[in-house]
């Protein structure tokens, strides 16, 4: 079944640790996105990619980095986690053209990160 | 630039009450419009969408009509259930430099009591 997956679902780590949040999709989508969701529920785009070897920074500045080596995989990395990175991180993907519903995005279940 | 404004929440209703969540937008060209829903502890799910003026999107008893003249896409449901308690996001997608990206409203928290 075509879907979008995120692991881990929950992560509690100490300050200074390097972490990677995984996101994979089996829908064959070319575009992928990372959002940060604050406690007030508002969504902020932090990274996006239009295809392999394409990555762009989003509207909200983030200390995280991303890579897109394979179409289906879009991991997000924090080299040195801090308490200010505590948040919910959501990954999404979308296809191209009319069949994609004019840029409808499909979301993963999210990773809730807590940095102590 | 593009923007979406949702009515401020949270919204608290009794079961079987009528629901309206207002959404207005500013965009260039002819955007597609979406309502997403986020249940506790989950990611966002598409609830309904409309891709051109006067289109009505509908799903699970929810409806929204794309009104270009008032730049609005208000979400309505005639009779809410406790299971509708969630966060609702209005969003738009336009072309040009925003290609592929969604612009979201700030979200509206809905709580339905028995």
Interface residues (C-beta under 8 A of the other chain):
Chain A: X6 X31 X33 X40 X41 X42 X43 X45 X48 X50 X90 X92 X94 X101 X102 X103 X104 X105 X106 X107 X108 X109 X110
Chain B: X32 X34 X36 X38 X42 X43 X44 X45 X46 X49 X51 X87 X89 X93 X99 X100 X101 X102 X104 X106 X107 X109
